[in-house]
Amino acid sequence: MSDAGFHPIRMLKRLRVRLRPTPNQLDLKSVNVGFVDRLKREMPHDQAMELAIGGGFEWIGPIEAALLRHYGLPADGHLVDVGCGSGRLAKPLSADHEGTYLGLDLVPDLLAHARRICNRPDWRFEVVRHIGIPEADGRADMVCFFSVLTHLLHEQSYWYLEEARRVLKPGGLIVFSFLEFSEPSHFEIFLGTVEQAKARIANPLNVFIDRAAIPIWAKSLGLEVVDIRAGGDVIVPEGNLGQAVCVLKKPA
Ligand SMILES: C[S@@+](CC[C@H](N)C(=O)[O-])C[C@H]1O[C@@H](n2cnc3c(N)ncnc32)[C@H](O)[C@@H]1O
């Protein structure tokens, strides 16, 4: 017998404890919708939509779009943008991406804003209840998570990566951004989140991923690690994202 830990679900099932999700601060839907509602009460609607996803609409979106092209998003490819928010990436992409697009988010207001500013009736914007990609198996060329796994528990991020793998074509890529403790500007975010925890403010979490975990997750998921870059690395001429970037591949 090992003391490395116990499997909570198996143990509760063995004890015949009824498994029911408990509503709390980890309820992604209510925390994210509540966060956007608070901003909507404090400022004009469009400003709230842009601030809700962190602002920097004019410069971060083009960097995200350039990163996807840099890593090989085909001009006519199918992109799934998980946690697309109010369209910071979709807006610049909508100008010249000939392929299809599926944007997913928990917050209907953000999706409505994204749909409006992109004006691409051929693109889908859909609400997610918790975690999940409403797409058929093997359809996507690329799945991206910009500043999304930064707000999820590791278990939820891993679950999303499983979903991403399912919907990717063989050879398709996952691009995600993440926060790491070794980066001083990220550590500042951590200290801010400590203050938030002390004040018991129910904002979305800020969660860091240890680089060393990525190959372990990738192996378990049957994915290949293509690239891992620090937040300060300039990968595309449009500038650097600030967050670290990881690219994983579904084997062909
Ligand atoms: C910091 S914003 C980033 C938005 C966008 N990816 C970008 O870079 O402009 C994070 C977004 O992820 C969304 N989000 C958080 N958890 C999610 C989940 N489980 N499923 C889908 N979207 C989620 C939030 O509602 C929010 O719009």
The ligand as an ORCA input file, in Angstrom:
! r2SCAN-3c Opt
* xyz 0 1
  C      -8.668     36.719    -19.431
  S     -10.017     36.332    -20.446
  C      -9.208     35.979    -21.983
  C     -10.124     36.129    -23.169
  C      -9.512     35.776    -24.533
  N      -9.013     34.427    -24.581
  C      -8.442     36.743    -24.896
  O      -7.253     36.442    -24.789
  O      -8.790     37.845    -25.277
  C     -10.521     34.717    -19.901
  C     -11.832     34.275    -20.535
  O     -12.016     32.890    -20.289
  C     -13.366     32.669    -20.003
  N     -13.450     31.393    -19.279
  C     -13.050     31.135    -18.014
  N     -13.305     29.849    -17.701
  C     -13.850     29.284    -18.807
  C     -14.342     27.980    -19.117
  N     -14.338     27.013    -18.214
  N     -14.834     27.755    -20.348
  C     -14.876     28.756    -21.274
  N     -14.445     30.000    -21.035
  C     -13.942     30.272    -19.814
  C     -13.787     33.898    -19.206
  O     -15.182     34.079    -19.178
  C     -13.049     34.992    -19.972
  O     -13.817     35.496    -21.028
*
